[in-house]
Amino acid sequence: MPSLFDPLTLRGVTLRNRIGMSPMCQYSATGGQANNWHLVHCGSRAVGGVGLVVVEATAVTPQGRISPYDLGLWNDAQVEPLARIVRFADEHGAVTGIQLAHAGRKASTRRPWEGGATAPVTEGGWEDVMAPSAVPFTDGHLVPQALDRAGIAGIVRAFTDAARRARAAGMRVIELHAAHGYLMHQFLSPLSNQRTDEYGGSFENRTRLVREVAQSVRAVWPEKLPLFVRLSATDWTEGGWDVPQTVELSRLLKEDGIDLIDCSSGGNVSGARIPFGPGYQVPFAEQVRREAGIATAAVGLITEAAQADEIIKSGRADLVLLARELLRDPHWPLHAAQQLGHGEPWPAQYLRAAPKGTVPVRKGP
């Protein structure tokens, strides 16, 4: 079995190791455009040794942002600031991907450090939030507009157009965000989808939007480049989206040309009781990998080198995505390699701080 520091090849892309930076919203964009903060945030993790950098949830329409400060890819002016990130990561050996998203009924909120409540129009928010049904996320959130068929078709086009722009920026991986209670997850779960047309009710209908987006993006995304989907494996609430449905959808998405399922959970139900603990979501990645026959990424309170290595070595997942731990330590992969005796090469500029015997294989710019 491979280990944490073995390469991973998906289609025509090879990651130098099986560590990735999970997409993490920075709430720091203006007009949807990346800036120096995003360059340093992503670039420092590339320098720190991850195999894959995934840029944060990037909205495919202005109304699809979680907050007024989210990244976007709804116009061509947003391409070059992202391309700058790609070029820097490429120089330092990391593959760059991007998570394309639409927040649905969870859109137009203040930043977390500002309380996270609905952002009023006076603070750059908007009132026309969208969802499968006119059901708000929780008290205090806007009541969304239920998308009609034309609106749904527009969402599919927006994801497809954003995928074209992602390629123009040089991205080599796209992840479609169908988790954490955002729009595509809202369609999947019967707790948020109360439709009676072809997009609601049965499993086939509730999964229709995710599959249409996947198929449409796959049609414009180069054959040699991998396409991921992030799913919340369970709503952690009775009567909601659950693991068996996740496995079945993963099988179908594999047929649609998806290469990897990023297995997360929750986010669609306010107040759901989630049993947080080290690696608490890894069993989802393991089950989807085994039963759907598709590559998976494991996420969720993975903090230790030995823990991450065991996930890969035991075949529980193909890739480990870290989030908060990489905020605490941007050079986690280099330190993990040292702990595991791998000897991952350090950047030449940092060699003076590297363990004895480290070879500066990665040259400076």
Long-range contacts (C-beta under 8 A, 24 or more apart in sequence): 1-312, 1-313, 1-314, 1-315, 2-312, 2-313, 3-309, 3-312, 3-313, 3-340, 4-305, 4-308, 4-309, 4-312, 4-313, 4-320, 4-336, 4-340, 4-342, 5-337, 5-340, 5-342, 5-344, 6-312, 7-51, 8-51, 8-318, 8-319, 10-173, 10-226, 10-259, 10-260, 10-295, 11-223, 11-224, 11-225, 11-226, 11-259, 12-224, 12-225, 13-95, 13-172, 13-173, 13-224, 13-225, 13-226, 15-51, 15-52, 15-95, 15-319, 16-51, 16-93, 16-94, 17-49, 17-50, 17-51, 17-333, 17-344, 18-51, 18-312, 18-318, 18-319, 18-320, 19-49, 19-50, 19-51, 19-52, 19-308, 19-319, 19-320, 19-322, 19-332, 19-333, 19-336, 20-50, 20-51, 20-52, 20-53, 20-54, 20-297, 20-319, 20-320, 20-321, 20-322, 21-45, 21-50, 21-52, 21-53, 21-54, 21-321, 21-322, 21-323, 21-326, 22-54, 22-299, 22-321, 22-322, 22-323, 22-326, 23-54, 23-55, 23-56, 23-57, 23-98, 23-99, 23-175, 23-177, 24-56, 24-323, 24-327, 25-56, 25-57, 25-66, 25-67, 25-70, 26-56, 27-67, 27-69, 27-70, 27-111, 27-112, 28-69, 29-69, 29-70, 29-71, 29-72, 30-69, 31-72, 32-59, 32-62, 32-65, 32-70, 32-71, 32-72, 32-73, 32-74, 32-75, 32-78, 33-71, 33-72, 33-77, 33-78, 33-81, 34-71, 34-78, 34-81, 34-82, 34-84, 34-85, 35-81, 38-71, 38-81, 38-85, 39-84, 39-85, 39-88, 42-85, 42-88, 42-89, 42-96, 43-85, 43-88, 43-89, 43-92, 44-330, 45-94, 45-326, 45-330, 46-88, 46-89, 46-92, 46-93, 46-94, 46-96, 47-92, 47-330, 47-331, 47-347, 47-350, 48-326, 48-329, 48-330, 48-331, 48-332, 48-333, 48-334, 49-331, 49-332, 49-333, 49-334, 49-337, 49-344, 50-94, 50-322, 50-326, 50-333, 51-94, 51-95, 51-333, 52-94, 52-95, 52-96, 52-97, 52-173, 52-319, 52-321, 53-85, 53-89, 53-94, 53-95, 53-96, 53-97, 54-96, 54-97, 54-98, 54-99, 54-173, 54-175, 54-321, 55-82, 55-85, 55-96, 55-97, 55-98, 55-99, 55-171, 56-99, 57-99, 57-101, 57-103, 57-177, 57-182, 58-98, 58-99, 58-100, 58-101, 58-162, 59-101, 59-102, 59-103, 60-100, 60-101, 60-102, 60-155, 60-158, 60-159, 60-161, 60-162, 61-102, 61-155, 61-158, 62-126, 63-107, 63-108, 63-126, 63-128, 63-129, 63-130, 64-101, 64-102, 64-103, 64-104, 64-107, 64-158, 64-183, 65-103, 65-107, 65-108, 66-103, 66-106, 66-107, 66-109, 66-182, 67-108, 67-109, 67-110, 67-111, 67-119, 68-108, 68-119, 68-123, 68-124, 68-125, 69-111, 70-103, 73-98, 73-100, 73-162, 73-165, 73-166, 74-158, 74-161, 74-162, 76-165, 76-168, 78-165, 79-165, 79-168, 79-169, 80-169, 82-166, 82-169, 82-171, 83-168, 83-169, 83-170, 86-169, 86-170, 86-171, 87-170, 90-170, 91-365, 92-347, 92-362, 93-362, 95-172, 95-173, 96-170, 96-171, 96-172, 96-173, 97-171, 97-172, 97-173, 97-174, 97-175, 97-228, 98-166, 98-169, 98-171, 98-173, 98-174, 98-175, 99-174, 99-175, 99-176, 99-177, 99-230, 100-159, 100-162, 100-163, 100-166, 100-174, 100-175, 100-176, 100-177, 100-217, 101-176, 101-177, 101-182, 101-183, 102-130, 102-155, 102-158, 102-159, 102-177, 102-182, 102-183, 102-184, 103-129, 103-182, 103-183, 104-129, 104-130, 104-131, 104-132, 104-144, 104-181, 104-182, 104-183, 104-184, 104-186, 105-129, 105-130, 105-131, 105-135, 105-136, 105-137, 105-141, 105-142, 105-144, 105-183, 105-186, 105-192, 106-137, 106-141, 106-181, 106-182, 108-142, 109-141, 118-142, 130-155, 130-183, 131-183, 131-186, 131-192, 132-186, 132-187, 132-192, 132-193, 132-194, 132-195, 132-199, 132-200, 132-209, 133-192, 133-193, 133-194, 133-195, 133-200, 135-192, 135-194, 137-181, 137-270, 138-270, 138-271, 146-195, 149-197, 152-199, 152-209, 155-183, 155-209, 155-213, 156-209, 156-212, 156-213, 156-216, 157-216, 159-213, 159-216, 159-217, 160-213, 160-216, 160-217, 160-219, 160-220, 163-217, 163-220, 163-221, 164-220, 167-220, 167-221, 167-222, 167-225, 172-225, 172-226, 173-225, 173-226, 173-227, 173-228, 174-217, 174-221, 174-225, 174-227, 174-228, 175-227, 175-228, 175-229, 175-230, 175-262, 176-210, 176-213, 176-214, 176-217, 176-227, 176-228, 176-229, 176-230, 177-230, 178-210, 178-229, 178-230, 178-231, 178-232, 179-230, 179-231, 179-232, 179-262, 179-264, 179-265, 179-267, 180-230, 180-232, 180-264, 180-266, 180-267, 180-268, 181-232, 181-266, 181-267, 181-268, 181-269, 182-267, 184-209, 184-210, 184-213, 185-231, 185-232, 185-241, 185-267, 185-268, 186-268, 188-231, 188-241, 188-245, 188-249, 189-235, 189-240, 189-241, 189-268, 190-239, 190-240, 190-241, 191-235, 191-237, 191-239, 191-240, 191-241, 191-268, 191-269, 192-268, 203-245, 203-248, 207-249, 207-252, 210-249, 210-253, 211-252, 211-253, 211-256, 214-253, 214-256, 214-257, 214-258, 215-256, 215-257, 218-256, 218-257, 218-258, 226-259, 226-260, 227-257, 227-258, 227-259, 228-258, 228-259, 228-260, 228-261, 228-262, 228-297, 229-253, 229-258, 229-260, 229-261, 229-262, 230-261, 230-262, 230-264, 231-261, 231-262, 231-263, 231-264, 232-264, 232-265, 232-266, 232-267, 232-268, 233-263, 233-264, 233-265, 233-281, 233-284, 233-288, 234-265, 234-266, 234-284, 235-266, 235-268, 235-269, 235-272, 236-265, 236-266, 236-269, 236-272, 236-273, 236-274, 237-269, 237-272, 240-268, 240-269, 241-268, 243-284, 243-287, 246-284, 246-288, 247-287, 247-288, 247-291, 247-292, 248-292, 250-288, 250-292, 250-294, 251-292, 251-293, 251-294, 253-294, 254-292, 254-293, 254-294, 258-294, 259-294, 259-295, 260-294, 260-295, 260-296, 260-297, 260-318, 260-319, 261-285, 261-288, 261-292, 261-294, 261-295, 261-296, 261-297, 262-296, 262-297, 262-299, 262-321, 263-288, 263-296, 263-297, 263-298, 263-299, 263-317, 264-299, 264-300, 265-300, 276-301, 277-301, 278-302, 278-303, 278-304, 278-307, 279-307, 279-311, 282-311, 282-316, 282-317, 283-316, 285-311, 285-316, 285-317, 286-315, 286-316, 286-317, 289-315, 289-316, 289-317, 289-318, 295-319, 297-321, 299-323, 305-335, 305-336, 305-337, 305-339, 305-340, 306-339, 306-340, 308-336, 309-336, 309-340
